[in-house]
Amino acid sequence: MPPTYTPSEGTGLEDTPPAAPVLYAEQALLGALLLEPARLADLDHLAAEHFGDHAHSALYAAMRTTPVPDPDQHHRSPVWLSRVLEAARPQAPGLTASYLHTLVQRCPWPGHAAAYARMIQADHARRTVREHAERLAQAATDKSLPDAAATVLARCDTLSSFLDTLSGRFAPHPGSLPRTPHPAPARRAAGAEAQEEEQALLACATAQPSGLRRMRWLQPDDFALPRHGQLFTCLTALVHRREPIDPVTVLWEAQHQHLLQADFTPADLIDLLATPVGTPEHWGEKILRRALLTQAHTTALRIRAFTDDAANTPHQLATGSRRALADLTALRTRWQRATHAPATPRSPAVPRAGPRLRATAASPATRVSR
């Protein structure tokens, strides 16, 4: 029985998890090529970086750079094997001649080399989709980025482009959707800053209800605090019915929507709407931006879950990832509508009295009276 394989065998990395199926495919392919180097001519689509094991990648790259011998000469002498090993060792010093013989033993049938190559490509596609998902998740949560929304959308485009390429490389088949359960949605953080911005939006929209008619790009689900989203629904309902809007009429609508509770009294609502600062559009953009980043993070986690499930084929990965991106794409469309709207004149910033609400130059904070 052949010895148990460990990734990068012969490099001293014996304390590793059990070998994944793709590593057996890598071994089988390399063994086929060691036996019949002429088969390299049929593998132009396979690159060294497609291999998951570093030593295997180095060995395949060495095969690509070492002139293929004449078949009869190769059967008579192992010169080519020695040259390949010598070319690969600078990148993988642990490779040995005995491991090359192990690879030969691990090849069930050299004529199946093309099938082994497709397996290697499929696993590389899975790893690449995961890398794109990781980058998307990182951008969505990195508070140091100067323009996180733009970075998130750029990485979303890169991921979408790779999914298109993936669809072109692998044939579709029945059962195109992954069966992987969706991970539990990340709980949206409703921190102090998010709550203040949402309260500012509600107060400004009450003072300037005409602005709501220009803000169809904002939806109740965009709010981090569900109660604020419900109050936004009250405001949009009043605007739709063309009814008078002020803190009292909003309070009356909130009562009809069962929003007044022991922990949220009429006085609390009146106080929340009492001090409008800035414009509804400004605060709405901030709320939508946070929703965009949250959705991007949720989407990335879902796609990562697909890639963690080795049962998914490349076609299922592409189909499931596109489905996961659909909600983010819809939110992105609204974000673009919000940020490309005609700019309105804004007044110099005047800070609101209060310890927490932050009014910036980009957020002209003027108390509105009607």
C-alpha positions, 0 to 999 in steps of 0.5 A: 500500500502506498504511503499516506500523503500529507500536503507538501510531503517531504518538506517537513510539514507532517503535522497537517490535516488529512489530505483533501481530494484535490491533493490526490488529483494533483498527485495523479496528474503529476504522476501522469506527466512524469510517466508521459511528459508529452501530455503537457501539450494538452494542458495549456489551460492549467497554470502552476498557481492552480495547484493548492500544494506549493511543492506540486505547484513548483514541480508543475512549473518546472515541468513547464520550463524543462524541454519535453524529452522524446518519448522513447528516450524518456522510457530508457533514461530518467534524465528528464525527471532529474532535470525537473527535480533540479528545476523545482528544488529552489522553490520547494527544497524538500522535494526528493526523487523518492517523492517523484516515484510516489507520484508515479505510483499515485497515478491510476491512469495517465490517459486521465490527465485531462480529467485530473487537470479539470479537478485541480482547476475546479478547486482553484476556482473555489479557492479564488471565489473564497479569496474574493469573498474575504476581500469583500468582507474585509472592505465592508468592515474596515473603518480605516478606508477613506471611501469604504463604499467605493472600495466595496463596490469595486471589489463587488465588480471584481467578484462579479467579473470572476464569476462571469469567467468561471461560468465560461470555463465550466459547463452548467449542469442540473441542480445549479443552486448550492444546497449549502445552508445560509449562515445566520445573518450578522446582527446589524450593529445599532451603535450610538453613531447610527442611532444619532444619524437615524434620529437626525434623519427623522427629525429633519424629515419631519421638519422638511417633509418635501425632501422625502419625495426626493428620497425614494432611494431610502427604505425602512429596512436600511435603518439599523434600529427597526423602530426608526425604520418604522417611524420612517414608514410613518413619515412616508405614509403621511407624505403619500397621503399628502397630510400635514406633517409635524411631530404631533401628526407623526405621533398620531400615525405612530400610535396607529402603527402600534409603535408606542410602548412602555419603553417608547412613550409619546414624550420620547417621540416628541423629543426625538423629533424636536431638534432637526439638524441638517438636511434629510438627504445628508442623513439619508445617505449616511444611513444608506451607506451603512446599510450598503456595507452591512449587506456587503458583509452579509453577502460575503459571508454567504458566498464564503459559506458556499466555498467552504462546502466542497460539495459545490461544483464551480457552476453551483458556486457561480450560480449561488454567488450571483444569487447572493449578490442580487440583494447587494446589487439592488441596494447598490442601485439605490446608493447610486441614485442617492449619491448622484442626485443634484446637489442642493445649496447648504448652509454653514455648519452649526453644531446642535446642542447636545453631547453626541450628534456630530455635525460636519462641514459635509453635513450642513447643520442648521436648525430648521423652522417652518 
